[in-house]
Amino acid sequence: MYAALLDACVLVPSALCDTLLRLAEAGFYRPLWSSQILGAVEDAVVRIRPELDPDRVRRRITLMSETFEDANVLGWEGVAAGLDLPDPDDRHVLAAAITGGAQAIVTLNLKDFPASALVDGIEARHPDEFLLDQLDLLPSRLLEVLTQQAGDLRRPASDLAGVLNHPERCGVPNFVEAVRRLAPESA
């Protein structure tokens, strides 16, 4: 199965994270991360959303880990030392991708993962491109997943259009537009 390492920056926005993980749960791809990535997610969410109860943020991380028991990549530390990236703090991300057998790193920070630095056939993918690829694979199934995501929202209740209009979704405009073209009556 296609495996994608999810960088912290795509797991912090709750709506984007929810969409990515729902697609993984539906079998579109296998998600990967490391405990260091999840720690960065927790730290960022607490910093960005100080009004949130830190226990609620920890529950979110725990639920992710429990739902995707095989997503946490172990043993990447030795690989990180030999990697050369523009930002040395990102070596752990590439090391986890290599160790976990990922085909892609899904990240908003493409400049931090230049093709010349990537190995083992791994490519850095923006979440907009990644989601468009998932849409191309199984358009009707992806629409079902997004409709279910909308149906699960309670505060406030939502529909597909509401999920697509969520402010955190602004990082994936081409995906949103493609979904709207595919399901114009409901989006």
N, C-alpha and C positions, 0 to 999 in steps of 0.2 A: 504494500500500500504506500502511496505517496506520503512522505513525512515532511512536515514543515515546522521549523523551530520558530516559535512566536516570541519576538523580542518584547521587552517590558513595555515599550512605548505603544504597542498595539493592544496590550492587556490592561492598560490603565483606564482608558475611556470605557466605561461600563457597557455602553451600547455596542461599540465595535467589538469588545471582548465577547459579549453575549452572542453576537452574530457569528464570529469566528468559531466559538466553542460549540454552538448549536450545529454548525455545519460539520464540525469534526464528529460530534455525537451522531449525526445522521450518516456518517461513513464517507464523507467527501474526501477526507484526508486524516492522517494521524498527527495530532499536535505533540510538540515537544517543547520542553523548557528545562531550566535547572533551578535548584533551590535559590541560587543567587539571583536569577531573573525574578522569581516569585518574591524574594525579599525586596528587590527594587520596586516591584509593583506595589507591594504593601506600603513601603516608605513614601512613594510618590502619591498614592491615593490619600494617605493621611496628611501629607503636606499640602496637596492641592485642595482637598475637601476637609478642612479642619473641623467642620460641623458634624462630620460622620463619626460615629462611635468607633474607635479603633478595634473593638471586639467584632463589630459588624464586618469590618474590612478583613480581619483575620478569618472570620467564618467564610467569606467569599473565597479566599485563598485555599482554605481547607476543603471547601466543597469542590473547587477546581481539581485539587489533588486527588480527592476521593473518586470523583467522576472519571478522571483520566489517570488511573493508577500507574499506567506504563509511560506516562508523558515525561516524568522527571528523569533526566539524563544524569547518570552517576559516572564518576571516573574521568571527567573531562579535564581536571586540573593539570595533569601532566602534559596534555596536548597544548594548553593555552600558552605555556612558556615559549614554545617555538613559533608562535604566530606573530606576524607583523601587520598591524592595522594602523590607520591614521590616528585612532584614539586607542591607546593600549588598554583602557578600561573596557573596551568592547571585545577583547580577546576571548573572554569567557563565553561570549555568545557564539562565536565561530567555533570554539573548541567543543561546546555542547552540541552544536549542529553536526560537526564531524563525528564525534563519539556516538551520537544518537542515530547516525545514518540518514540525516535530513537531506532532502533534495533542494530545499529552499530555506532562507531566513526571511520571515515576513517582518518588515521593519519600516518605519517612517523615515529612518535615518540612512538612506541609501548611500550617501557620501561616506559614511563610516565603514562601508563594506564594498570597496571597489572590486570589480571583477578580477583585477590583477592580484588581489590578495586572497581571493577565495580559492579553495582547493576541493578535491574530491567531487567535482561536478556540482557543487553547491552554488546556487545563485541567490542574490539578494532581490527580494520582491517587495514592492510597495503594496500595502493592503488593498489599494484600489485595483491594481493589476491582478493580484492574487484572487480577490473576490470575483473579478470578471472571468477569470479562468474557471472558477467553480460554477459560475452561472452558465458558461458555455458547456460544461460537462453535462449537467442535468438541470435545465432551466425550470421545468415544472416542479421538480423536487425541491429546488432552492426556494421557489416561491412558496411552497408548502411550509418550509422551515421558517421563512420570514413571517408568514401569516400566523403560524403557531407562536412565534416570538411576540407578535403584536397581541395575540389573544391572552398571553400569559401576563401582560402588563396590567397592573391594577392601580397604580398611583402615578400618573393618571392612566385610566384605561385608554387603549389605543387601537388603531387599525394599521394596515400596511402603510398607508400614507403617513401616519404618525411616526411609525418606526423609521421611515425614510427621511422624515423631516427633522429627526432628533438632532440637536446642535452638535453632538459629538460625532455625528456621522459625516461632518464636513470634510474629513480627510479622504473620503472615497466618493467624490462627485461623479465619476464616470460609471461606477457601479450603480449608484442611486439612479442615474439617468437611464441606464440600460434596463434596470428593473421597472422603472416607470414606463418605458416603451413596451416592455413585455406584458405588463399588467396595467394598462392605462386606466381601466375602469375602477380599479381598487387602489391605485397608488397616486 
